[in-house]
Amino acid sequence: MTNKTNSIIKIIAGAVAAVLLLGILVVLIQINASLKAQDDTQSDTAVATRATDDDVDIVVAYDDESANGDVDEPAVTTAADLGTPEVTTTTAATTAEPETTTEAATSVAATTTTAQTTTAATTTTSPTTSNATSSSNSNYSSATGDFTMDTSGITDIEIDWHSGSVTVIPYSGTTIQVSETSASTISSSNVLYYTVNKYGELKIIFIKANNFSSAGISKDLTVYIPTSMSLDELSIEATSADIVISDAQGTLSVRDLSVETTSGNSTIKGITATEMSADATSGAISISSCTISQELDIEITSGSATIALPSGTGYTLEYETTSGTVTASGSSLKGEGRTTVGTGNLKIDVETTSGNVTITN
């Protein structure tokens, strides 16, 4: 009985040992399979991550995982690994296209700027003229010959004339009209010349400065000025020419009127002015029907002057004579002195060398 029992115990112990060994083997196999699966997953993830970080195209191929026993397992391989050309060149070309577009835009902008400049130049052309040639820019216009001009922007008129006459006529029109006549033929090189600058100053000249063919020619200038204009300054200078400002068609208003003659006479009639001055060398001055509010200056070298003020005009006279006489309100004055008539509001300054000046009201 004892021997039989021992045999049974041995058989049972052997069976238990076999079961335990089998269980351990199964556990080991499962652990090994789990480790291998984890290793494969990590390997594939790493490859995919590298491919994404390198910003390259990804294609499907088969990697060699023989070291892990996964011969047929799909893997991730880059286009560079397969020898496939990259698209970097294409991308660079695409990037360069906007630069071409920018250049085109710059060209368009340049064209637009040119068009605007041309328009500005067209806008600043010289004033409308009759039988005149002209040149201009944004600050200055010049032309030759008779002309008609809009009064817009004109504040001053200056006339410089030689040999002949200058006649200024205020009238009811709306444009400045300028013309010249002569007993001789006025050639293209002998016509008047005028300019307008950016300050609104119109200057009329006997002849262009660089023309010398005018020797011996005499011309008569006529200037029509709208009575609606309120000029800041009207200045006339003449040599061997008479100056006439006529009120036959209207009265002109100007802040500062000045006339100066050499070997010529000046006649001023029907002007309303704040200040007025008249100078004569070997000529006569006649002023009448003028309203002058502040100051009148008269200078005579070897001529004479007659000033007829509106009735009741009060003035303060300052005079200086060499060998001439100043007559004011019936009194003859010589040398230097000062006298007041009436309110004395108007200031009159007279200087004469060998001429006589007469003031009446």
C-alpha positions in Angstrom: 0.0 0.0 0.0 2.8 2.4 0.8 4.6 1.7 -2.5 1.4 2.2 -4.5 0.6 5.5 -2.6 4.1 6.8 -3.3 3.7 6.0 -7.0 0.4 7.9 -7.2 1.9 10.9 -5.4 4.8 10.9 -7.9 2.4 10.8 -10.8 0.4 13.7 -9.4 3.5 15.8 -8.6 4.8 15.2 -12.1 1.5 16.3 -13.6 1.4 19.4 -11.5 4.9 20.3 -12.4 4.1 19.8 -16.1 1.0 22.1 -15.8 3.1 24.8 -14.0 5.8 24.6 -16.7 3.2 24.9 -19.4 1.6 27.9 -17.7 5.0 29.6 -17.3 5.8 28.9 -21.0 2.4 30.4 -22.1 3.0 33.5 -20.0 6.5 33.9 -21.5 5.2 33.6 -25.0 2.5 36.3 -24.4 5.0 38.7 -22.9 7.4 38.2 -25.8 4.6 38.9 -28.3 3.5 42.0 -26.5 7.0 43.4 -26.4 7.5 42.7 -30.1 4.2 44.5 -31.0 5.1 47.5 -28.9 8.5 47.7 -30.6 6.9 47.6 -34.0 4.4 50.4 -33.1 7.2 52.7 -31.8 9.3 52.1 -34.9 6.5 53.0 -37.3 5.4 56.0 -35.2 9.0 57.3 -35.2 9.3 57.1 -39.0 6.0 58.8 -39.5 7.0 61.6 -37.1 10.3 62.2 -38.9 8.6 62.3 -42.2 6.1 64.9 -41.0 8.8 67.1 -39.4 10.9 67.1 -42.6 7.9 68.5 -44.5 8.3 66.0 -47.4 5.9 64.0 -49.4 5.1 60.5 -47.9 4.6 57.3 -50.0 3.8 53.8 -49.0 6.4 51.1 -49.3 7.8 48.2 -47.3 10.6 48.6 -44.8 13.0 45.9 -43.9 12.0 44.9 -40.3 13.7 41.5 -40.7 15.6 42.2 -37.5 12.2 42.1 -35.7 10.8 39.3 -37.8 8.2 41.6 -39.6 9.2 41.1 -43.2 5.8 42.0 -44.8 4.8 44.8 -42.5 3.9 48.1 -44.3 6.3 50.9 -43.5 6.6 54.7 -44.3 9.4 55.9 -46.7 10.1 59.4 -48.0 10.2 60.3 -51.6 13.9 61.2 -51.2 14.5 57.6 -50.1 13.0 56.3 -53.3 15.0 58.7 -55.5 11.9 60.6 -56.5 12.6 64.3 -57.5 11.5 66.8 -55.0 9.2 69.7 -55.9 11.4 72.4 -54.4 12.1 73.9 -57.8 8.4 74.1 -58.6 7.7 75.8 -55.2 10.5 78.3 -55.8 9.1 79.2 -59.2 5.7 79.7 -57.7 7.2 81.9 -55.0 8.9 84.1 -57.7 5.7 84.8 -59.5 4.5 87.5 -57.0 7.8 89.4 -57.6 6.9 89.6 -61.3 3.5 90.8 -60.3 5.0 93.5 -58.1 7.2 94.7 -60.9 4.1 95.0 -63.1 2.3 96.9 -60.4 5.3 99.3 -60.1 5.2 99.8 -63.9 1.5 100.6 -63.7 2.1 103.0 -60.8 4.8 104.8 -62.8 2.5 105.1 -65.8 -0.2 106.6 -63.6 2.3 109.1 -62.1 3.3 110.2 -65.6 -0.3 110.7 -66.6 -0.9 112.8 -63.6 2.2 115.0 -64.3 1.1 115.5 -67.9 -2.4 116.6 -66.7 -0.8 119.1 -64.3 1.3 120.5 -67.1 -1.7 120.9 -69.3 -3.6 122.7 -66.5 -0.9 125.3 -66.2 -0.8 126.4 -69.8 -0.3 130.1 -70.6 -3.4 132.4 -70.7 -5.5 132.6 -73.8 -3.8 134.8 -76.4 -4.5 136.3 -79.8 -1.7 136.1 -82.4 0.7 135.2 -79.6 3.3 132.5 -78.9 3.8 131.3 -75.3 5.6 129.1 -72.9 4.7 128.2 -69.3 5.2 126.1 -66.2 3.4 125.9 -62.9 4.8 129.2 -61.6 5.5 131.3 -64.7 3.9 132.0 -68.1 5.2 134.1 -70.9 4.0 135.0 -74.4 4.4 137.6 -77.2 2.0 139.7 -79.2 -1.5 141.1 -78.6 -3.6 139.1 -76.0 -6.8 138.8 -74.0 -6.6 137.5 -70.5 -9.0 136.4 -67.8 -8.6 138.6 -64.7 -8.7 135.6 -62.3 -5.6 135.6 -60.1 -4.2 138.8 -61.4 -3.4 141.3 -58.6 -0.6 143.5 -60.1 0.0 145.0 -63.5 3.4 146.4 -64.5 4.2 148.1 -67.8 7.6 148.9 -69.1 7.5 150.8 -72.4 9.9 152.7 -74.7 9.1 155.2 -77.5 5.4 155.7 -78.3 2.6 155.8 -75.8 0.8 153.9 -73.2 -3.0 154.2 -72.8 -4.9 152.5 -70.0 -8.7 152.5 -70.3 -10.9 151.1 -67.5 -14.1 149.6 -69.0 -17.1 147.4 -68.2 -15.8 144.2 -69.7 -14.6 141.1 -67.9 -11.1 140.5 -69.5 -7.8 142.3 -69.7 -7.3 143.3 -73.4 -3.8 144.3 -74.6 -2.9 145.5 -78.2 -0.1 147.5 -79.8 0.0 149.5 -83.0 2.7 151.3 -85.0 3.2 153.4 -88.1 6.0 151.0 -88.9 5.7 147.3 -89.5 5.9 145.3 -86.2 7.9 142.2 -87.0 7.8 139.0 -84.9 11.0 140.1 -83.2 9.6 143.5 -82.3 6.3 142.5 -80.7 5.5 143.1 -77.1 6.4 140.5 -74.5 4.5 139.7 -71.3 4.8 137.4 -68.3 2.6 136.2 -65.4 4.2 134.8 -62.3 2.8 132.7 -59.5 2.1 135.8 -57.4 -0.4 137.1 -59.9 1.9 139.8 -61.4 1.3 140.6 -65.0 4.2 142.4 -66.6 4.0 143.9 -70.1 7.3 144.8 -71.8 7.9 146.9 -75.0 10.0 144.1 -76.5 11.7 140.9 -75.3 15.0 141.7 -73.6 17.2 139.6 -76.0 15.9 141.2 -79.2 17.9 144.2 -80.5 16.2 144.9 -83.8 13.8 147.4 -82.2 16.1 150.5 -82.7 14.1 153.4 -84.1 10.6 151.7 -83.8 7.8 153.5 -82.0 4.7 151.6 -80.7 1.5 152.6 -79.1 0.2 150.3 -76.4 -3.5 150.1 -75.3 -4.6 148.2 -72.2 -8.2 147.7 -71.3 -8.8 146.9 -67.6 -12.2 145.8 -66.2 -13.6 148.3 -63.7 -14.6 145.3 -61.6 -10.9 144.6 -60.8 -9.5 145.8 -57.6 -5.8 145.9 -58.3 -3.1 145.9 -55.6 -0.6 147.7 -57.8 -0.6 149.4 -61.2 2.9 150.5 -62.2 3.8 152.2 -65.5 7.3 153.2 -66.5 7.9 154.9 -69.9 10.9 156.4 -71.8 10.2 158.7 -74.7 6.6 157.8 -74.3 3.4 159.4 -73.0 1.2 157.8 -70.4 -2.5 158.3 -70.4 -5.0 156.8 -67.9 -8.4 157.7 -69.0 -11.8 157.6 -67.3 -13.7 157.9 -70.6 -15.3 154.5 -70.0 -15.1 154.0 -66.2 -13.2 154.4 -62.9 -10.4 152.1 -61.9 -9.7 151.1 -58.3 -6.1 150.4 -57.2 -4.3 150.3 -53.9 -1.0 151.7 -55.2 -0.7 153.5 -58.6 2.7 154.7 -59.8 3.8 156.3 -63.1 7.2 157.4 -64.2 8.2 159.1 -67.4 11.5 160.2 -69.0 10.9 162.6 -71.9 7.2 162.0 -71.8 4.0 163.3 -70.3 1.6 161.6 -67.8 -2.1 162.2 -67.7 -4.0 160.4 -64.9 -7.8 160.8 -64.6 -10.6 158.9 -62.8 -8.5 156.7 -60.4 -9.5 155.7 -56.9 -6.4 154.9 -55.0 -5.0 154.5 -51.5 -1.5 155.7 -52.6 -0.4 157.4 -55.8 3.0 158.6 -57.1 4.1 160.4 -60.3 7.6 161.2 -61.4 8.7 163.1 -64.5 12.0 164.0 -66.1 11.6 166.5 -68.9 7.9 166.0 -68.9 4.5 167.2 -67.5 2.2 165.5 -65.0 -1.6 166.1 -64.9 -3.8 164.5 -62.2 -7.6 165.1 -62.0 -10.8 163.5 -60.9 -8.9 161.1 -58.7 -9.9 160.0 -55.2 -6.7 159.4 -53.1 -7.2 158.5 -49.5 -3.7 158.4 -47.9 -0.7 159.7 -49.8 0.3 161.5 -53.1 4.0 161.8 -54.1 5.1 164.1 -56.9 8.7 164.4 -58.1 9.6 166.8 -61.0 13.1 167.3 -62.5 12.6 169.8 -65.3 8.9 169.6 -66.0 5.6 170.7 -64.4 2.7 169.2 -62.5 -0.9 170.1 -62.1 -3.0 168.4 -59.4 -6.8 169.0 -59.3 -8.2 167.4 -56.1 -11.9 166.9 -55.6 -13.6 169.8 -53.9 -13.2 169.9 -50.1 -10.2 167.6 -50.0 -8.1 168.4 -47.0 -4.3 167.7 -47.2 -1.0 168.2 -45.5 1.7 169.4 -47.9 5.4 168.8 -47.5 7.5 170.4 -50.2 11.0 170.9 -51.3 12.0 173.1 -54.3 15.4 174.1 -55.9 14.5 176.6 -58.5 10.9 175.9 -58.9 7.7 177.0 -57.2 4.8 175.1 -55.5 1.4 176.8 -55.6 -1.2 175.5 -53.1 -4.6 177.1 -52.5 -3.3 180.3 -54.1 -0.1 180.5 -52.0 3.4 180.3 -53.7 5.8 178.2 -51.8 9.6 177.9 -52.2 12.4 176.1 -50.5 11.3 173.6 -47.9 8.3 173.6 -45.7 5.0 172.2 -44.6 1.4 173.5 -44.8 -2.0 172.2 -44.0 -5.2 172.8 -45.9 -8.6 171.8 -44.4 -8.6 168.6 -42.5 -5.1 167.7 -43.6 -6.0 164.0 -44.0 -4.3 163.5 -47.3 -0.5 163.6 -47.2 1.1 165.2 -50.2 4.8 165.2 -50.7 6.3 167.4 -53.5 9.9 167.6 -54.7 10.9 169.7 -57.7 14.2 170.7 -59.1 13.5 173.2 -61.9 9.7 172.8 -62.4 6.5 174.2 -61.1 3.8 172.3 -59.2 0.2 173.6 -58.8 -2.4 172.0 -56.5 -6.0 173.0 -56.6 -9.3 171.8 -55.1 
